[in-house]
């Protein structure tokens, strides 16, 4: 991707290439909820005992265990069968044992009736809620622990090619071809890093940003980008944005006609973000329409007037993604970082 420098203040900045079809993820937070036991008989009962501490995807679960009792007393030497959650979607990493196998395993309770699975189970690479099932062997009582792997799932882009925003989901969609309505959206904050949909992501504040541009460690640039995403589409409705842009364009003598399309609003917002994260000047952006340019200049005019934003809730959180399944993203080896927007 061609870089622009201060020495060429009005050269055209091309759109970034979008790479489709990649699928991978990185560490995100996991927690667990116990489900009461179901007993096939009253003689031997299995219950969740230890709950996993928060952990990441592709990471061993912490403390997780079952307790075997009979009439309230611990049962030592009792075999139980532990079954992991079903396989993950193609291209993702499934829950697996520490030896990389996925089939059910048999374990034996200790003197205290405990079957300790600490660090024996490695989580999936996709956010969602999963069930680890324990059953007294061979066909006895059952109990389960729900493991909630949280984070966000970056979906497909919407908008013009190269300047689109991404759909973002709280959990990995069950059907990636028909993922449903996004929970959030995200814009890229690194012009020269290719976009990859269908992946898990962590979220954090400005300190989570792995890129190397003007956003790095800059509270001022961050506040400018925050104002942009909070006052453009989809942070505000198209109707509200149209009214604001129309007034600004009329005052400045710029062309603007209604209706304003979502694609124009998205393109303008993405260019406005890159203008601060990757440049120190206004480039000769390749606007698709005069309306896109009008939205861009409305946003820039407001920043020049001193408007700034603050991170609030999910809006403004920075995402980080690795380049391959279960790898750890670093400053020198990561997919694009993005900034989240809660739609109006």
Sine and cosine of phi, psi and omega as CSV:
sin_phi,cos_phi,sin_psi,cos_psi,sin_omega,cos_omega
0.00,0.00,0.78,-0.63,-0.06,-1.00
-0.95,0.32,0.76,-0.65,0.04,-1.00
-1.00,0.04,0.46,-0.89,0.09,-1.00
-0.92,-0.39,0.65,-0.76,0.04,-1.00
-0.87,-0.49,0.14,-0.99,0.01,-1.00
-0.90,0.44,-0.39,0.92,-0.04,-1.00
-0.97,0.26,-0.17,0.98,0.05,-1.00
-0.77,-0.64,0.95,0.32,-0.23,-0.97
-0.94,0.34,-0.14,0.99,-0.03,-1.00
-0.73,-0.68,0.42,0.91,0.04,-1.00
-0.98,0.19,0.46,-0.89,-0.02,-1.00
-0.95,0.30,0.69,-0.72,0.05,-1.00
-0.97,-0.26,0.88,-0.47,-0.09,-1.00
-0.98,0.21,0.28,-0.96,0.04,-1.00
-0.95,0.31,0.50,-0.86,0.06,-1.00
-0.97,0.22,0.55,-0.83,0.00,-1.00
-0.96,0.27,0.67,-0.74,0.06,-1.00
-0.97,-0.22,0.83,-0.56,0.03,-1.00
-0.98,-0.20,0.86,-0.51,-0.06,-1.00
-0.99,-0.14,0.46,-0.89,0.22,-0.97
1.00,-0.03,-0.03,1.00,0.02,-1.00
-0.96,0.29,0.53,-0.85,0.00,-1.00
-0.58,-0.81,0.90,-0.44,0.04,-1.00
-0.22,-0.98,-0.01,-1.00,-0.03,-1.00
-0.37,-0.93,-0.17,-0.99,-0.08,-1.00
-0.43,-0.90,0.06,-1.00,-0.06,-1.00
-0.84,0.54,0.78,-0.63,0.16,-0.99
-0.71,-0.70,0.12,-0.99,-0.15,-0.99
-0.99,0.16,0.62,-0.79,0.05,-1.00
-0.79,-0.61,0.54,-0.84,0.10,-1.00
-0.62,-0.78,0.15,-0.99,-0.03,-1.00
-0.67,-0.74,0.50,-0.87,0.05,-1.00
-0.81,-0.59,0.77,-0.64,-0.01,-1.00
-0.98,0.18,0.60,-0.80,0.09,-1.00
-0.93,-0.38,0.77,-0.63,-0.04,-1.00
-0.81,0.58,0.48,-0.87,-0.05,-1.00
-0.95,0.31,0.45,-0.89,0.18,-0.98
-0.89,-0.46,0.83,-0.57,-0.06,-1.00
-0.97,-0.23,0.80,-0.60,0.08,-1.00
-0.96,0.28,-0.43,0.90,0.08,-1.00
-0.58,-0.81,0.19,-0.98,-0.02,-1.00
-1.00,0.02,-0.03,1.00,-0.11,-0.99
-0.99,0.17,-0.70,0.71,-0.03,-1.00
-0.79,-0.61,0.80,-0.60,-0.06,-1.00
-0.86,-0.52,0.61,-0.79,0.07,-1.00
-0.88,-0.47,0.73,-0.68,0.01,-1.00
-0.70,-0.72,0.46,-0.89,0.16,-0.99
-0.89,0.45,0.66,-0.75,-0.01,-1.00
-0.89,-0.45,-0.85,0.52,-0.03,-1.00
-0.94,-0.33,0.69,-0.72,-0.01,-1.00
-0.98,-0.20,0.65,-0.76,0.02,-1.00
-0.89,0.45,0.66,-0.75,0.16,-0.99
-0.96,0.27,0.34,-0.94,0.04,-1.00
-0.79,0.61,0.71,-0.71,-0.01,-1.00
-0.56,-0.83,-0.10,-1.00,-0.03,-1.00
-0.94,-0.35,0.23,-0.97,0.14,-0.99
-0.91,0.41,0.41,-0.91,-0.01,-1.00
0.86,0.51,0.45,0.89,-0.08,-1.00
-0.74,-0.67,0.62,-0.78,0.03,-1.00
-0.86,0.51,0.71,-0.70,0.13,-0.99
-0.90,0.44,0.54,-0.84,0.05,-1.00
-0.98,0.21,-0.75,-0.66,-0.04,-1.00
-0.92,0.39,0.89,-0.45,0.10,-1.00
-0.52,-0.85,0.79,-0.61,-0.07,-1.00
-0.38,-0.92,0.32,-0.95,0.11,-0.99
-0.90,-0.44,0.47,-0.88,0.06,-1.00
-0.86,-0.50,0.74,-0.67,-0.03,-1.00
-0.95,-0.30,0.81,-0.59,0.00,-1.00
-0.70,-0.71,0.31,-0.95,0.12,-0.99
-0.66,-0.75,0.89,-0.46,-0.07,-1.00
0.81,0.58,0.58,0.81,0.05,-1.00
1.00,0.05,-0.15,0.99,-0.02,-1.00
-0.98,-0.18,0.61,-0.79,0.01,-1.00
-0.87,0.49,0.58,-0.81,0.05,-1.00
-0.92,-0.39,0.90,-0.44,0.03,-1.00
-1.00,0.00,0.50,-0.87,0.09,-1.00
0.95,0.30,0.30,0.96,0.01,-1.00
-1.00,0.01,0.79,-0.61,0.04,-1.00
-0.98,0.18,0.67,-0.74,0.14,-0.99
-0.75,-0.66,0.45,-0.89,0.03,-1.00
-0.96,-0.29,0.81,-0.58,-0.01,-1.00
-0.94,-0.35,0.81,-0.59,-0.02,-1.00
-0.91,-0.41,0.75,-0.66,0.00,-1.00
-0.99,0.12,0.25,-0.97,0.06,-1.00
-0.87,0.49,0.33,-0.94,0.01,-1.00
-0.87,0.50,0.24,-0.97,-0.03,-1.00
-0.87,0.49,0.54,-0.84,0.04,-1.00
-0.97,0.24,0.25,-0.97,0.04,-1.00
-0.85,0.53,0.36,-0.93,0.01,-1.00
-0.81,0.59,0.71,-0.71,0.01,-1.00
1.00,-0.01,-0.13,0.99,0.01,-1.00
-0.94,-0.33,0.21,-0.98,0.02,-1.00
-0.99,-0.13,0.78,-0.63,-0.01,-1.00
-1.00,0.09,0.27,-0.96,0.23,-0.97
-0.83,0.56,0.66,-0.75,0.02,-1.00
-0.46,-0.89,0.25,-0.97,0.04,-1.00
-0.98,0.19,0.17,-0.99,-0.02,-1.00
-0.93,0.37,-0.19,0.98,0.10,-0.99
-0.99,-0.16,0.21,0.98,0.03,-1.00
0.97,0.25,0.05,1.00,0.07,-1.00
-0.99,0.12,0.28,-0.96,-0.03,-1.00
-0.81,-0.58,-0.17,0.98,-0.05,-1.00
-0.94,0.34,0.38,-0.92,0.06,-1.00
-0.83,0.56,0.56,-0.83,0.02,-1.00
-0.84,-0.54,0.47,-0.88,0.04,-1.00
-0.97,-0.24,0.75,-0.66,0.02,-1.00
-0.79,-0.61,0.35,-0.94,-0.03,-1.00
-0.87,-0.49,0.70,-0.71,-0.02,-1.00
-0.94,0.35,0.52,-0.85,0.00,-1.00
-1.00,0.08,-0.19,-0.98,-0.07,-1.00
-0.88,0.47,-0.38,0.92,0.01,-1.00
-0.99,-0.12,0.16,0.99,0.00,-1.00
0.97,0.22,0.26,0.97,-0.08,-1.00
-0.99,-0.17,0.69,-0.72,0.20,-0.98
-0.94,-0.34,0.97,-0.26,-0.10,-0.99
-1.00,-0.03,0.88,-0.48,-0.01,-1.00
-0.94,-0.34,0.29,0.96,-0.04,-1.00
-0.81,0.59,0.81,-0.58,0.03,-1.00
0.90,0.44,0.19,0.98,0.03,-1.00
-1.00,0.03,-0.39,0.92,-0.07,-1.00
-0.94,-0.33,0.76,-0.65,0.03,-1.00
-0.96,-0.29,0.76,-0.66,-0.11,-0.99
-0.96,0.28,0.28,-0.96,0.05,-1.00
-0.94,0.33,0.20,-0.98,0.02,-1.00
-1.00,-0.07,0.09,1.00,-0.04,-1.00
-0.86,-0.52,0.69,-0.73,0.05,-1.00
-0.88,0.47,0.49,-0.87,0.02,-1.00
0.48,-0.88,-0.05,-1.00,0.02,-1.00
-0.94,-0.35,0.79,-0.62,-0.10,-1.00
-0.80,-0.60,0.34,-0.94,-0.02,-1.00
-0.85,-0.53,0.81,-0.58,0.16,-0.99
-0.98,-0.17,0.85,-0.53,-0.12,-0.99
-0.96,-0.29,0.74,-0.67,0.11,-0.99
-0.89,-0.45,0.66,-0.75,0.00,-1.00
-0.66,-0.75,0.74,-0.68,0.09,-1.00
-0.90,0.44,0.81,-0.58,-0.06,-1.00
-0.97,0.26,0.54,-0.84,-0.04,1.00
-1.00,0.02,-0.48,0.87,-0.08,-1.00
-0.63,-0.77,0.67,0.74,-0.08,-1.00
-1.00,-0.07,-0.48,-0.88,-0.05,-1.00
-0.88,0.47,0.43,-0.91,0.02,-1.00
-0.80,-0.60,0.39,-0.92,0.10,-1.00
-0.42,-0.91,0.38,-0.92,-0.05,-1.00
-0.65,-0.76,0.41,-0.91,0.11,-0.99
-0.83,-0.55,0.84,-0.55,0.05,-1.00
-1.00,0.08,0.85,-0.53,0.03,-1.00
-0.97,-0.22,0.90,-0.44,-0.03,-1.00
-0.98,-0.19,0.95,-0.30,0.03,-1.00
-1.00,-0.07,0.96,-0.29,-0.09,-1.00
-0.99,-0.16,0.18,-0.98,-0.06,-1.00
0.56,-0.83,-0.40,-0.92,0.08,-1.00
-0.74,-0.67,0.42,-0.91,0.03,-1.00
-0.91,-0.42,0.85,-0.53,0.00,-1.00
-1.00,0.08,0.88,-0.48,-0.03,-1.00
-0.99,-0.15,-0.41,-0.91,-0.07,-1.00
-0.95,0.30,0.31,-0.95,0.02,-1.00
-1.00,0.00,0.38,-0.92,0.10,-1.00
-0.70,-0.72,0.66,-0.75,-0.06,-1.00
0.83,-0.55,-0.20,-0.98,0.04,-1.00
-0.93,0.36,0.52,-0.85,0.00,-1.00
-0.86,0.50,0.80,-0.61,0.04,-1.00
1.00,-0.06,-0.30,0.96,0.02,-1.00
-0.76,-0.65,0.33,0.94,-0.04,-1.00
-0.99,0.16,0.36,-0.93,0.14,-0.99
-0.99,-0.13,0.31,-0.95,-0.04,-1.00
-0.97,-0.24,0.58,-0.81,0.19,-0.98
-0.96,0.27,0.62,-0.78,-0.03,-1.00
-0.75,-0.66,0.69,-0.72,-0.07,-1.00
-0.84,-0.55,0.54,-0.84,0.04,-1.00
-0.92,0.40,-0.57,0.82,0.01,-1.00
-0.77,-0.64,0.36,-0.93,0.05,-1.00
-0.89,0.45,0.84,-0.55,0.01,-1.00
-0.86,0.51,0.62,-0.78,0.02,-1.00
-0.91,0.43,-0.56,0.83,0.01,-1.00
-0.83,-0.56,0.98,-0.22,-0.06,-1.00
-0.91,0.42,-0.37,0.93,0.03,-1.00
-0.99,0.16,-0.28,0.96,0.02,-1.00
-0.59,-0.81,0.94,0.33,-0.19,-0.98
-0.97,0.24,-0.24,0.97,-0.01,-1.00
1.00,0.05,-0.17,-0.99,-0.07,-1.00
-0.96,0.28,0.78,-0.62,0.00,-1.00
-0.91,0.41,0.48,-0.88,0.12,-0.99
-0.99,0.13,-0.57,0.82,0.00,-1.00
-0.63,-0.78,0.04,-1.00,0.17,-0.99
-0.74,-0.67,0.24,-0.97,0.01,-1.00
-0.58,-0.82,0.55,-0.84,0.10,-1.00
-0.92,-0.39,0.50,-0.87,0.01,-1.00
-0.97,0.25,0.62,-0.78,0.07,-1.00
-0.88,-0.48,0.34,0.94,0.09,-1.00
-0.64,-0.77,0.97,-0.23,-0.07,-1.00
-0.89,0.46,-0.62,0.79,-0.16,-0.99
-1.00,-0.09,0.34,0.94,0.07,-1.00
-0.88,-0.48,0.78,-0.62,-0.08,-1.00
-0.92,0.39,0.54,-0.84,0.00,-1.00
-1.00,0.00,0.65,-0.76,0.01,-1.00
-0.72,-0.69,0.88,-0.47,0.03,-1.00
-0.99,0.11,0.07,-1.00,0.07,-1.00
0.86,0.50,0.91,0.41,-0.02,-1.00
-0.41,-0.91,0.39,-0.92,0.08,-1.00
-1.00,0.05,0.35,-0.94,-0.03,-1.00
-0.51,-0.86,0.51,-0.86,0.20,-0.98
-1.00,0.02,0.28,-0.96,0.07,-1.00
-0.75,-0.66,0.49,-0.87,0.03,-1.00
-0.23,-0.97,-0.03,-1.00,0.01,-1.00
-0.99,0.13,-0.28,-0.96,-0.06,-1.00
-0.82,0.57,-0.53,0.85,-0.02,-1.00
-0.91,0.41,-0.29,0.96,0.01,-1.00
-0.99,0.14,-0.14,0.99,-0.05,-1.00
-0.93,0.35,0.80,-0.60,-0.06,-1.00
-0.98,-0.18,-0.08,1.00,-0.08,-1.00
-0.97,0.25,0.06,-1.00,0.02,-1.00
-0.73,-0.68,0.97,0.22,0.07,-1.00
-0.59,-0.81,-0.35,-0.94,-0.08,-1.00
-0.95,0.33,-0.26,0.97,0.06,-1.00
-0.97,0.26,-0.43,0.91,-0.09,-1.00
-0.82,0.57,0.92,-0.38,0.07,-1.00
0.92,0.40,0.19,0.98,-0.07,-1.00
-0.97,-0.24,0.96,-0.29,0.06,-1.00
-0.91,0.41,-0.52,0.85,-0.01,-1.00
-0.93,0.37,-0.74,0.67,0.03,-1.00
-0.89,0.45,-0.65,0.76,0.03,-1.00
-0.85,0.53,-0.69,0.72,-0.02,-1.00
-0.92,0.40,-0.55,0.84,0.06,-1.00
-0.92,0.38,-0.72,0.70,0.01,-1.00
-0.90,0.43,-0.63,0.78,0.03,-1.00
-0.87,0.49,-0.69,0.73,0.01,-1.00
-0.89,0.45,-0.65,0.76,-0.01,-1.00
-0.87,0.50,-0.77,0.64,-0.07,-1.00
-0.95,0.30,-0.43,0.90,0.00,-1.00
-0.99,0.16,-0.26,0.97,-0.08,-1.00
-0.83,-0.55,0.30,0.96,0.08,-1.00
-0.75,-0.66,-0.03,-1.00,-0.05,-1.00
-0.98,0.18,0.70,-0.71,0.10,0.99
-0.99,-0.13,0.25,0.97,0.05,-1.00
-0.88,0.48,-0.51,0.86,0.17,-0.99
-0.82,-0.57,0.29,-0.96,-0.01,-1.00
-0.95,0.32,0.35,-0.94,0.07,-1.00
-0.87,0.50,-0.59,0.81,0.00,-1.00
-0.90,0.44,-0.70,0.71,0.01,-1.00
-0.92,0.40,-0.66,0.75,0.02,-1.00
-0.91,0.41,-0.65,0.76,0.02,-1.00
-0.85,0.53,-0.72,0.70,-0.02,-1.00
-0.89,0.46,-0.68,0.73,-0.01,-1.00
-0.92,0.39,-0.68,0.74,-0.01,-1.00
-0.93,0.37,-0.64,0.76,-0.01,-1.00
-0.86,0.50,-0.69,0.72,0.01,-1.00
-0.91,0.41,-0.68,0.74,0.01,-1.00
-0.91,0.41,-0.68,0.73,-0.01,-1.00
-0.91,0.42,-0.64,0.76,0.01,-1.00
-0.90,0.45,-0.67,0.74,0.00,-1.00
-0.92,0.39,-0.54,0.84,-0.04,-1.00
-1.00,-0.05,-0.11,0.99,-0.03,-1.00
0.95,0.30,0.52,0.86,0.02,-1.00
-0.99,-0.17,0.52,-0.85,0.03,-1.00
-0.94,0.33,0.68,-0.73,0.07,-1.00
-0.32,-0.95,0.77,-0.64,0.02,-1.00
-0.77,-0.64,0.54,-0.84,0.07,-1.00
-1.00,-0.06,0.45,-0.89,0.07,1.00
-0.99,0.11,0.41,-0.91,0.11,-0.99
-1.00,0.04,0.80,-0.60,0.00,-1.00
-0.99,0.12,0.43,-0.90,0.06,-1.00
-0.88,0.48,-0.64,0.77,-0.03,-1.00
-0.89,0.46,-0.65,0.76,0.04,-1.00
-0.91,0.41,-0.67,0.75,0.01,-1.00
-0.90,0.43,-0.65,0.76,0.01,-1.00
-0.91,0.41,-0.73,0.68,-0.01,-1.00
-0.86,0.52,-0.73,0.69,-0.02,-1.00
-0.88,0.47,-0.65,0.76,0.01,-1.00
-0.90,0.43,-0.69,0.73,0.01,-1.00
-0.90,0.43,-0.68,0.73,0.05,-1.00
-0.89,0.46,-0.64,0.77,0.00,-1.00
-0.90,0.43,-0.61,0.79,0.06,-1.00
-0.90,0.43,-0.76,0.65,-0.01,-1.00
-0.89,0.45,-0.50,0.87,0.01,-1.00
-0.85,0.53,-0.51,0.86,0.00,-1.00
-0.98,-0.19,-0.56,0.83,-0.02,-1.00
-0.97,0.22,-0.49,0.87,-0.12,-0.99
-0.84,-0.54,-0.14,0.99,-0.04,-1.00
-0.69,-0.72,0.23,-0.97,0.12,-0.99
-0.87,-0.50,0.29,0.96,-0.03,-1.00
-0.48,-0.88,0.18,-0.98,0.04,-1.00
-1.00,0.02,0.93,-0.36,-0.01,-1.00
-0.97,0.23,0.21,-0.98,0.09,-1.00
-1.00,0.07,0.97,0.25,-0.08,-1.00
-0.90,0.44,0.49,-0.87,-0.01,-1.00
-1.00,0.03,0.95,0.32,-0.01,-1.00
-0.91,0.42,0.67,-0.75,0.05,-1.00
-0.94,0.33,-0.58,0.81,-0.06,-1.00
-0.58,-0.81,0.30,-0.95,0.12,-0.99
-0.87,0.50,-0.53,0.85,0.03,-1.00
-0.89,0.45,-0.64,0.76,0.05,-1.00
-0.87,0.48,-0.69,0.72,0.04,-1.00
-0.88,0.47,-0.64,0.76,-0.01,-1.00
-0.90,0.45,-0.65,0.76,0.04,-1.00
-0.91,0.42,-0.69,0.73,0.02,-1.00
-0.83,0.55,-0.77,0.64,-0.07,-1.00
-0.94,0.35,-0.50,0.86,0.12,-0.99
-0.87,0.50,-0.73,0.68,-0.01,-1.00
-0.90,0.44,-0.70,0.71,-0.01,-1.00
-0.91,0.42,-0.66,0.75,0.02,-1.00
-0.85,0.52,-0.64,0.77,-0.02,-1.00
-0.94,0.35,-0.60,0.80,0.08,-1.00
-0.91,0.41,-0.68,0.73,0.03,-1.00
-0.89,0.45,-0.43,0.90,0.03,-1.00
-0.99,0.15,-0.04,1.00,0.08,-1.00
0.98,-0.21,0.10,0.99,0.01,-1.00
-0.94,0.33,0.69,-0.73,0.02,-1.00
-0.65,-0.76,0.42,-0.91,0.00,-1.00
-0.90,-0.44,0.19,-0.98,0.07,-1.00
-0.78,-0.63,0.52,-0.85,0.00,-1.00
-0.92,0.40,0.71,-0.70,-0.06,-1.00
-0.60,-0.80,0.88,-0.48,0.00,-1.00
0.87,0.49,-0.70,-0.71,0.03,-1.00
-0.97,0.22,-0.45,0.89,-0.02,-1.00
-0.90,0.43,0.82,-0.57,0.01,-1.00
0.99,-0.14,-0.13,0.99,0.07,-1.00
-0.94,0.35,0.59,-0.81,-0.02,-1.00
-0.99,-0.12,0.73,-0.69,0.05,-1.00
-0.99,-0.12,0.40,-0.92,0.08,-1.00
-0.65,-0.76,0.74,-0.67,-0.03,-1.00
-0.75,-0.66,0.60,-0.80,0.08,-1.00
-0.99,0.14,0.01,-1.00,-0.03,-1.00
-0.99,-0.10,-0.29,0.96,0.02,-1.00
-0.66,-0.76,0.30,-0.95,-0.02,-1.00
-0.84,0.54,0.79,-0.61,0.09,-1.00
0.91,0.41,0.22,0.98,0.11,-0.99
-1.00,0.09,0.23,-0.97,0.00,-1.00
-0.98,-0.22,0.84,-0.54,-0.02,-1.00
-0.95,0.32,0.62,-0.78,0.07,-1.00
-0.74,-0.67,0.14,-0.99,0.02,-1.00
-0.87,0.50,-0.53,0.85,-0.02,-1.00
-0.99,-0.11,-0.10,0.99,-0.05,-1.00
-0.52,-0.85,0.99,0.11,0.03,-1.00
-0.44,-0.90,0.37,-0.93,0.16,-0.99
-0.99,0.16,-0.04,-1.00,-0.13,-0.99
-0.88,0.47,0.58,-0.82,0.21,-0.98
-1.00,-0.01,0.59,-0.81,0.00,-1.00
-0.76,-0.65,0.19,-0.98,0.03,-1.00
-0.85,-0.53,0.75,-0.66,-0.13,-0.99
-1.00,0.10,0.53,-0.85,0.07,-1.00
-0.74,-0.67,0.77,-0.64,0.14,-0.99
-1.00,0.06,0.85,-0.53,-0.06,-1.00
-0.92,0.39,0.56,-0.83,0.04,-1.00
-0.93,0.36,0.00,0.00,0.00,0.00
